[in-house]
Amino acid sequence: MSSPKHHQLKNQSDLQALRTLAPNRQLTWTEETAVAARQANRLRQLHQQTRTLAFDIDIIATQPRLRIDADSYLSMAGSSHWTGSHWQILVNETDHPLRQRFTIAHEYKHIIDNRRQINPDFEERICDYFAANLLMPKRLVVAAWTQGQIERNLVAMAKAFAVSRPAMNYRLNQLGLVSPLPRCRNTMHPANRPSAFQNRSTHHTTANYFEPSVELLGSRQ
Ligand SMILES: [Zn+2]
């Protein structure tokens, strides 16, 4: 890891190093998630962030030939494109800074995957998955939750990892550390059961960063 050759490669391009972790063929969803997690972990390793809870997002912001600009007129959380001379990531200026962090990580995965053939159904979800793994690595989240480093609650965890509460909530669910919130109140005693109309209004209890993209992330900070 610390050979001169490694340092040379590291300085040359993280992007290149991350791209080489993906096989040159279309992958299944399971393979895509494995690659995304590996890329997220590698990026942390390359910048000595393996023990840092709150990922330093400047690592992406200071990548060579990459620029991040805030745009208050953006109709979505973010976008990325190649300008001809550099990559540009646009983030919605009106979003909460924690949501912007997730957006930047999400967009960076689009840039990593730029030259690959990806099942269009996976494209957005895998960017969310990468962002979740980068900002909330499984090993660190499980350790923080189980070893008492920080208070075992959503607010403390979200703060420690510098992510939104819905994002952390989703991740804790995904890692099996908390039980999912009930989808609606249908499990209540029939006498206390709200009407069908009221039920509909409870359908926002779970944050899901798989749809619609990063829409729900950071929205309740
Ligand atoms: Zn996207």
Residues whose N, C-alpha, C, O or C-beta is under 5 A from the ligand:
A	BS01	ZN	E124 C127
